[in-house]
Amino acid sequence: MRSSKVLILSVGIACWLSAVAPSNADLAATPDTPAAEGRVGVAVAAQEENPAQRWSELMQIAWHEEATGRHRASLSHATQALEIASAMGDSFRIGRSLCWLGWSATSLGLYPLALEFYAEAIEHGSDGSRIVHVPVWGLATQETGALYAKMGELEKGQKLIETTTDFATRHGIDVGVSEGGAHLAAIALERGDLSEAEDWAEKAVAASLRCNCSPTNTHRAQLVAARVTLLRAETNPKLRGDAAEAIEALIRSAEKSGDRRYGAEAKLLLSHTVDPENVERRVALVSEAANLLHAIESESRGSADAQLGAVLLDDQQHVLATAYLKSGLAINEAMLRKLDSAYALVDLAEIDAQRSDASASLEKRMRAADQARESGAWILAADAEEQLALDLRELGFDALSRQWGERAIFSLDHLLFGVGNDVDRARALQLRRLRLTEHQLEIDLELLPGTPPTGAAPR
């Protein structure tokens, strides 16, 4: 049977997680929850020997646990659902169970395992030439693309998600437009294509509201839309208040629905709207979010640690900042979150620079720049490359400085291409490009034979 390999994997994972999964008594203690209602349904279905209903109820429990941050318990119940589906020989149910397993494995940061689950699900969702089960093929392919993007393979991930989102758009599947649109908006943001990011974020929010499928889908779409607004606020500060208002509304909605992950991620985002001088408020928001993300073992916990380190760096608390940034870097590298690792490297490089350790600073910043460029994350690439050009120039490495300056200009050109009709942002990028061009010309002049160094009196 095609699912045999993943069934073995899922059973092993379930055994590993069983020590921390909630018991029947734990769920029964809260009878008003969907999970508890599902428990009752499972018991009844078991008595009636109705495997199809048992499968449905287990999937309902797993979905609820995943949505409320109990990822390990969700893995356990999705594994039970897979066992039932496999015994039934039901390809559709096997595929959906595998998708649920992939979701929870992803949430825990177990990306290679999640990719295996999704690959097996895709085999059940299509026969290579045609789609057999749309909900299986669509979800597994879409989430495979999202995983590749998180691992730094933006283009590869984008192509997969575009395939499923286009299919969902043509067939009026709003949940697919919502989920796929949010993923595509996030990828466009990393590439610095604000126009495309804004377009996809708007489509994702609208689709999530139309289908009213789950609060999680709506929150994911609203979060990426707020990220777009915040990025625009860098050159149009009036938008910062709009972003803060939208994020605060998202937090209230997440708390009401029990969506702990996106409630916490919204607080991370809200910290960017706070006055930079109000370090206490920023630390409080990020710390609260980081603690919650660690509590639910979220894949975002490493990035939360790194963001806390960045806030502490702004306050010149180098020892604490270093500790949190290194923690975030270690977690993200273990999960293979390539771009989030690069962001942490940039801040660690800044700490080295402030400590006058130029060698360590340059090494970290170069690693970050390379990772960003390999991924096509042009905002991060341009920032890291531009700073390297300036640092190397100051240290007297003019030829190297010029090389990094050329790379920075190339990255800025990518950003200018995707700026859309944002005049303020276009102007800011053009100004950066002009300054880098002047920087390059100064180096060229100094490298000419017989040219006096900048500031030297003519002979």
Phi, psi and omega in degrees: 000142186297332186273001188301316183297313182288329177299317177299315179300313184294323178296319178298316179297317181299319178298318180296324184273348190300332182294336183246358178288146180294144180277171175301322181295322179300315181288324180293338180290345178235074188291350182272359183268152175304326180297316180293319177299322178296322178302314179299317180298320179297316181298315179297314181298322180297318179296323181275358181054051180248088185298326180297318179289322177302316179301313182299317182292320177297321178294324178296316178299312182301318180297314181297318180295319178296316183295333182255013170090010178262071190292321181295316179296323178297317177302317182298314183286327176293328176296317177298320178297320179296321178299317180294313181299322179293319178296326178285339185069030184264106185299319180297311182293324175300312182298316179294322177298318178297323177297318178297318177298319178297319178304307185291323176298321177297314182300329179275356181084016179269068190295315179301320178295317179300319179297324177294316178300314182292322179298318179293322179296319180299324177298327178278335183275344179211159179252018179097328181245340180211158178278127181263313179234102184304312182298332179280305180301314184297311182293314182294319180292316179300312183287334172296316177298319179297323178294316179301320179297316179297331180272007175095000179263073188297313183295316180298315179294318181300317182299317180295316182290324177299322179299312182287323182290324175296317178300314181297321180295315182292334184252010176066034179264091188298325180297324178291324177292320180296307182292311180296319179298320179295318178296316181293325177296319180295321178294316179298324177297316179298323179283346181084015179268084187292325180298313179292321179299316180295319180298313181291322180296318178297317179296321182294315180297313181299317181294321181295325179286326178294313185279335180050042187286312179198150177302327182301315180298317180295316181297319178300315180293318180294325180295315181290328176296321178293325177297321177298314180299319180295322179293321176294330181293344177299328179247355177223080187305338180298335182284346183298320179295321177298318180297315181299317180297316180294320181292319179298321177295321179297317180299316179298317180295319180294319179295322180294322184269353181081018180276087188289324182297304185285338171296317179291316180295329177293324178293323174301318181289322180300328181299335179285347179267351182280146176308125181306333180286340181273070184297322182301315179294318180296315179297320181298315180296312184290321179297315179300315179295315181297318179299318180292318181294326174291321182299324180262009178055042183289150175297343181271000187294325178294320179293327177294318176300316181296321179293322176297320176298322180294321178295317179294327175297318177302331180266011178062026176268076191297321183295309179294319180300316180298318181298313182290323179293319178293323176298312179299318179296315181297317180295313182293322178293322178295327179276352182072027178275088191297313184286321177297326175296319181296320178299319178295322178299321180299316181290323176295325177297322179295322177297316177300319180296318180291339176267007179065027175260079186298320183298311180295321180297313181297319182298315181292318182292323177295319177300316181296317181297318180295316180297320180293316181293318178301328182273343186080025177270087195285334177295308179298318180299312182298316181298312182293318182292319179298316180294323177297319179300317181290317181296316181294324177298315181295328180277355177092009178266074189295318182296316177295320179301318180295321179299315180290329175297319177298318179297319181296320178297319178300316180293320178297324177297323175298317181293321179295326180296327183258016186284339180068221182262019178278092185297318182297317180291320178300317180297317180296319179293321179296323178294318177298319181295320179297316180296322178292323177297319177296320177301317180295318180295321178298317179294317179302317180295319182289333180279349177290139179302133176082002180273126180292149177301158178303129179091349180281148180288138179297148180281000000 
